[in-house]
Amino acid sequence: MPSVEADIVVVSHDHEDHNNILAAKGQPFVVKGAGRHAAFGLQFRGVASYHDSDGGRKRGENTIFCFALDCIRICHLGDLGHLLSKAQVDAIGPVDLLFLPVGGIYTIDANRAEAVMGQLRPALTIPMHYSTNALSFELEEVDNFLKGRDFLGSLDYLEITRDRLPKESKVVLLRNADAQACRTMDR
């Protein structure tokens, strides 16, 4: 894990691989759970959901976080394990930038990720929570989600502004520098 300093850390759920608050240097403000939260002038909306399709009985609860930066509405689905209900879609509201798990096994898979994209209709989607060589546990590869899809990337970074958001939904693949380094070292 790279060394990072943070002012704010959002925690989607309390599994140790997603709740490593101590990894963030400094004294970040921690945002957890459903409801409205405020930190450093930002407003966060936490939407209750589950880490599995069995109402949380297998892997527990998950919080979806929605917030806006520079008038761009961001939604991070955390480790979402199910399709969204109408109430959840309404609570999330309009989405410009969606962080979407696609790796299956512990979250939604590529097919359900596609369905969730259809529910939220974001301008941009960044797939996350998928297999890379840097992981020590099993997930499906991002290729399952990207198959047959037109996408931008693999990019080192993404810079967007409200006035440059695409009119039609686009998928952007960000490069995982650590995963790339692992691939290079394996050869």
TAJO-V211371 format. One record per backbone hydrogen bond with DSSP energy under -0.5 kcal/mol. NH is the residue of the N-H (numbers start at 1). CO is the residue of the C=O. If there is no record, write none. Layout:
((NH CO) (NH CO))
This chain:
((4 23) (6 25) (9 29) (11 31) (12 10) (18 15) (19 15) (21 19) (23 20) (24 21) (25 4) (25 23) (29 7) (31 9) (32 30) (33 11) (35 46) (37 44) (39 42) (42 39) (44 37) (45 66) (46 35) (46 44) (47 45) (47 64) (48 46) (49 62) (51 60) (57 54) (60 56) (62 49) (63 12) (64 47) (65 76) (66 45) (67 74) (68 43) (69 72) (72 69) (73 71) (74 67) (74 72) (75 97) (76 65) (77 75) (77 99) (80 78) (81 50) (89 85) (90 86) (91 87) (92 88) (93 89) (95 120) (96 73) (97 73) (98 124) (99 75) (100 98) (100 126) (102 128) (103 128) (103 129) (104 108) (106 104) (107 104) (108 80) (113 109) (114 110) (115 111) (116 112) (117 113) (118 114) (119 115) (120 116) (121 117) (123 95) (124 96) (125 170) (126 98) (127 125) (127 172) (128 100) (131 140) (135 132) (140 103) (144 141) (145 142) (146 142) (147 143) (149 146) (151 149) (152 171) (154 173) (155 173) (160 158) (164 161) (165 162) (170 123) (171 150) (172 125) (173 152) (174 172) (175 155) (177 175) (180 176) (181 177) (182 178) (183 179) (184 180) (185 181) (186 182) (187 183) (187 184))
